[in-house]
Amino acid sequence: MTAQIIDGKALAQTIAAQCREQARALDRAPGLAVIIVGDNPASAVYVRNKQRACEEAGFYSQKIALPDSISEAELLAKVRALGEDSRIDGILVQLPLPPHISGARVTNAILPHKDVDGFHPQNIGALALGKDEGLAPCTPAGCIRLLESADVAVSGANAVIVGRSNIVGKPLALMMINRGATVTVCNSKTRDLAAVCGGADILVAAVGRAGLITGDMVKPGATVIDVGINRLPDGKKITGDVDFESAAKIAGHITPVPGGVGPMTIAMLLANTLRAAQAARAASAAA
Ligand SMILES: NC(=O)c1ccc[n+]([C@@H]2O[C@H](COP(=O)([O-])OP(=O)(O)OC[C@H]3O[C@@H](n4cnc5c(N)ncnc54)[C@H](OP(=O)(O)O)[C@@H]3O)[C@@H](O)[C@H]2O)c1
């Protein structure tokens, strides 16, 4: 069997076009503020890509570049000021932050209705309660949209997520539970990873280890979502956590890297910013 490729790049373009269209219906463009602290080159690339996507969608975007030496108190003050700024509907603080700054305290300082990364405890709590998912984290939300686009049934599926991080594995597990999957979340201590993965109808790899998941770990016909981004030794090309060549021979559907989850993460950031903007306009109309 040769798997069907789920084209995240094409889907992301469609979602971005829809966001652009819906943004036009608002009295004022949705506004996103992106804070970047320090000069991590990977973070700089991510921020540039997010800003470019915003501009292409006709959103207002503001980049706030701060030095590594900034104190936590100064950063928190900046985040709170953006919370008061009516041009800004969404606030994103690019991770990682320098070690002297608590990521948790910074995340908590973002108003939940402007938390377009979906990491605030109130938004994660909404996912856990499973009623209204609110602003969900972008990468897991992107995974769900990829599954929907390929008509892969989540309800009733055995889903295995490899990786238990707060930004990918855990929130994705909650979203899949909400949709009726039977979910197993693996980590570095999981015994016999291959056997656990082999039982998955939907297998998600979110680890950060190139080629960890090989074709022999994939159930025939399963859907494989590769979240991993690993830089190849040439420093330019990226590859996923899944050994694409062997897995694609066994899986029913598979996402490529690049061109799978990556572009969807940015598309979901646009979708969250639009949603935050729509909610803000509705709230001010009702006031
Ligand atoms: N495409 C995108 O837009 C996007 C977005 C976010 C992240 N990513 C990529 O996704 C990957 C994961 O990111 P993350 O932030 O979630 O990483 P993370 O915080 O480092 O978490 C990695 C997880 O993988 C687990 N793990 C490590 N080795 C393992 C093994 N041999 N077997 C099973 N589990 C293992 C770890 O287990 P322990 O908890 O036990 O240590 C941890 O839970 C990275 O490559 C990252 O670049 C991509």
PDBQT file of the ligand as one rigid body, heavy atoms in Angstrom, charges set to zero:
ROOT
HETATM    1  N1  LIG A 301       5.169  21.527  12.990  1.00  0.00    +0.000 N 
HETATM    2  C1  LIG A 301       5.035  22.456  13.942  1.00  0.00    +0.000 C 
HETATM    3  O1  LIG A 301       4.440  23.482  13.737  1.00  0.00    +0.000 OA
HETATM    4  C2  LIG A 301       5.600  22.174  15.281  1.00  0.00    +0.000 A 
HETATM    5  C3  LIG A 301       5.135  22.836  16.417  1.00  0.00    +0.000 A 
HETATM    6  C4  LIG A 301       5.654  22.493  17.663  1.00  0.00    +0.000 A 
HETATM    7  C5  LIG A 301       6.645  21.526  17.748  1.00  0.00    +0.000 A 
HETATM    8  N2  LIG A 301       7.105  20.943  16.602  1.00  0.00    +0.000 N 
HETATM    9  C6  LIG A 301       8.125  19.911  16.628  1.00  0.00    +0.000 C 
HETATM   10  O2  LIG A 301       7.554  18.771  17.241  1.00  0.00    +0.000 OA
HETATM   11  C7  LIG A 301       8.551  18.075  17.983  1.00  0.00    +0.000 C 
HETATM   12  C8  LIG A 301       8.105  17.988  19.422  1.00  0.00    +0.000 C 
HETATM   13  O3  LIG A 301       8.002  19.282  19.952  1.00  0.00    +0.000 OA
HETATM   14  P1  LIG A 301       7.677  19.526  21.492  1.00  0.00    +0.000 P 
HETATM   15  O4  LIG A 301       7.822  20.969  21.752  1.00  0.00    +0.000 OA
HETATM   16  O5  LIG A 301       6.418  18.820  21.817  1.00  0.00    +0.000 OA
HETATM   17  O6  LIG A 301       8.947  18.750  22.140  1.00  0.00    +0.000 OA
HETATM   18  P2  LIG A 301       9.337  18.442  23.651  1.00  0.00    +0.000 P 
HETATM   19  O7  LIG A 301       8.723  19.429  24.572  1.00  0.00    +0.000 OA
HETATM   20  O8  LIG A 301      10.810  18.266  23.629  1.00  0.00    +0.000 OA
HETATM   21  O9  LIG A 301       8.645  17.021  23.918  1.00  0.00    +0.000 OA
HETATM   22  C9  LIG A 301       9.106  15.883  23.279  1.00  0.00    +0.000 C 
HETATM   23  C10 LIG A 301       8.353  14.696  23.821  1.00  0.00    +0.000 C 
HETATM   24  O10 LIG A 301       8.842  13.524  23.177  1.00  0.00    +0.000 OA
HETATM   25  C11 LIG A 301       9.080  12.526  24.172  1.00  0.00    +0.000 C 
HETATM   26  N3  LIG A 301      10.144  11.625  23.752  1.00  0.00    +0.000 N 
HETATM   27  C12 LIG A 301      11.468  11.889  23.633  1.00  0.00    +0.000 A 
HETATM   28  N4  LIG A 301      12.136  10.799  23.215  1.00  0.00    +0.000 NA
HETATM   29  C13 LIG A 301      11.222   9.812  23.088  1.00  0.00    +0.000 A 
HETATM   30  C14 LIG A 301      11.272   8.460  22.703  1.00  0.00    +0.000 A 
HETATM   31  N5  LIG A 301      12.443   7.883  22.353  1.00  0.00    +0.000 N 
HETATM   32  N6  LIG A 301      10.159   7.754  22.680  1.00  0.00    +0.000 NA
HETATM   33  C15 LIG A 301       8.974   8.309  23.018  1.00  0.00    +0.000 A 
HETATM   34  N7  LIG A 301       8.840   9.603  23.391  1.00  0.00    +0.000 NA
HETATM   35  C16 LIG A 301       9.955  10.343  23.421  1.00  0.00    +0.000 A 
HETATM   36  C17 LIG A 301       9.460  13.287  25.428  1.00  0.00    +0.000 C 
HETATM   37  O11 LIG A 301       9.228  12.449  26.530  1.00  0.00    +0.000 OA
HETATM   38  P3  LIG A 301       9.513  12.938  28.043  1.00  0.00    +0.000 P 
HETATM   39  O12 LIG A 301       8.374  13.858  28.374  1.00  0.00    +0.000 OA
HETATM   40  O13 LIG A 301       9.493  11.684  28.832  1.00  0.00    +0.000 OA
HETATM   41  O14 LIG A 301      10.827  13.629  28.013  1.00  0.00    +0.000 OA
HETATM   42  C18 LIG A 301       8.512  14.487  25.315  1.00  0.00    +0.000 C 
HETATM   43  O15 LIG A 301       7.254  14.196  25.889  1.00  0.00    +0.000 OA
HETATM   44  C19 LIG A 301       9.848  18.872  17.758  1.00  0.00    +0.000 C 
HETATM   45  O16 LIG A 301      10.522  18.338  16.661  1.00  0.00    +0.000 OA
HETATM   46  C20 LIG A 301       9.348  20.250  17.430  1.00  0.00    +0.000 C 
HETATM   47  O17 LIG A 301      10.272  20.990  16.651  1.00  0.00    +0.000 OA
HETATM   48  C21 LIG A 301       6.590  21.229  15.403  1.00  0.00    +0.000 A 
ENDROOT
TORSDOF 0
